[in-house]
């Protein structure tokens, strides 16, 4: 199967044979400008990279938000730890007492342990959902501020393209430190 370039070349050759040399030359120049134009533009394109993960982990606003959220949820986390310890202690006591308990008492305590475990799991789930929701609220405002800083840096420094996710990045195009500085650290 012939490539498109080979097909165009054979078309040009047949046109030359018919005497349309000027038309063929114009078509060839046009085709070359179409092929060469992206290469010239790519050389002039200024590209930058920003690590969103690093901004959300290491910037001052991100660290402040993380501390604020941890402070808000500290009491609930302590309550969950206490409840987990209570469950563990009761389970150990049950294991020790089980051989001497009556059948009805053993079933009753197993049910109590199961209820306590269900309550703990439900509270952990609620805690995690509330924590994630709150974290997303805080970090979405940081992302908005970072996006504004990125746009400002791109305009000021003449970037044509800023990429936020990449497999590999050269340090010379990484502007994450500039964005973090614009965010206050």
N, C-alpha and C positions, 0 to 999 in steps of 0.2 A: 504494500500500500504506500503510495507516495505521500510525503508530508505536504502540508499546505504551501511551504516555501518552494518545494520542488514543483508543485502544480502551477504556482504563480510563475516560476522560472520558465517552465515549458510554455505557458501561455504567452509570456513575454517573447520567447524565442519565435513562436509562430507569428506574433504580431510583427516582429522585425522582418521576418520573411515576407510579409505582405507589404513592407515599405513604410510602416507607420513609426519610423524611428523616433521622431519628436514626441509622439504620444507615449511611446514605450519609455523613453527617457524621463518624461514627466511623471509617469506612473511609478517608475523605479525610485525616483527622488522622493516622491510622496510616501511610498512604502518604507523607505529608509528613515524618513523623518518620524513616521509613526513608531517604528521599531526603536529608534534612537532616543526619542523624546522621553519615555519613561526612565531610561538609564540616566539621562541628564538630570531629570527632576529628582530621582532618588539620591543622587550625589549632593544635591542642594537641600534636601530635607533634613531638618534638625529634629532629632528624636531624643526624648528623655524617658526615664523610668522612675517610678515611685513605688516603694514597697509599702502597701497599705498595712500589711501585717506588722511591719516594724513600727509604723506610726501608731497603730492601735496597741502596741505592746510597750514601746519605749518613750513616746512623747510625754511631756509634762502633763498635758490635759488628760491623756489616757491613764497615766499613773494616778492622777488626782481622782478621776472618775472611778477607777478600780478601788481605791482606798475608801471613797465615799460609799460605794455599793457594799463593800465588805463591812463597813461600820453599820450600815442600815440592816444588814442581815446577820450580824454577829449574834444577837440575842436568840434568834430563831435557830441558828446553827448550834448554839450551845444547848438549846432545848432538845434538839434532835440527838445530839451526842448523849445527853442525859437519859433520854428515852431508850436509846440503843443500849446503854449500859444497864439500865433497869431490865430490859428484855434479856440481855445476856446473863445477868445475875439470877433472874427468875428461872431461866432455862437450865442453868447449872444446878440450882436448888432442886428443880423438878427432877433432873437426871439423878441426883443423889437420893432424893426421897421416893422416887417411883417404885422401887421394889417393895416398900412397906406401905404404900398407899392402897386404899380400897379402890375397886374398879370405878366407882362413881366419882370419887375424889380425883383419881388420875384423869378421867375424861373431863371433869370440870376444869382442872388446871391446864390440861392440853388446850381446851377451848379458850381459856384466858390468855395463854401464850399465843395462840393463833390470832386472837383478836388484837392483842398488843402488837404483834408483828404486822398485821394488816394496817393498823393505825399508824405505825412507824413508816411503812412503805408509802401510804397515802400522803403523810406529812412530808416525806422526802420528795415525793413527786411534786407536790404543791410548792414546796420550797424551791426546787430546781426550776419549775416553770416561772415562778415569780422572780427569781434571781435572773434568769435568762431574759425575761421581758424587761426588767429594770436595766440590765446591762445593755440590751439593744437600744433602749431609749437614750441612755447616756452616750453610747458610742455612735449612734446615728448623728447626733449633733457634732461630734468630733469629725466624722466623715464629711459632713457638710462644710465645716470650717476648712478641712484639709482640701476638699475639692475647690473651694474658693481660693485658697492659697496657691494651689496648683495652677489654676487658671491665671491668676495674677502673675506668677512666675513665668508661665508660658508666654503671656503677652509681653512682659518686660524684657525677656531674654530671647524672644523670637523663635520659640519652639513651634514646630508644625504638628508634632504628635507626641503625646505623653502616654506611656503604657503603664498599666498598674499590675498586670500579671504577666509573667514571662518565665520560661524555663531556665534561661541563662541570660545574664546581663553583664555587660562590661561596666566596670566602676566609673568610666569616663562619661557615661550617660545617666548614671544614677543621681537623681536630684533629691532623694529622700531627706538628706540632712538639711537642705535648703528649706524644704516644706516643714520639717520639724522646727527649724529656727523661726519660720514665719508663724508657727503655732505657739511660739513662746518657749521653745526649748526642745 
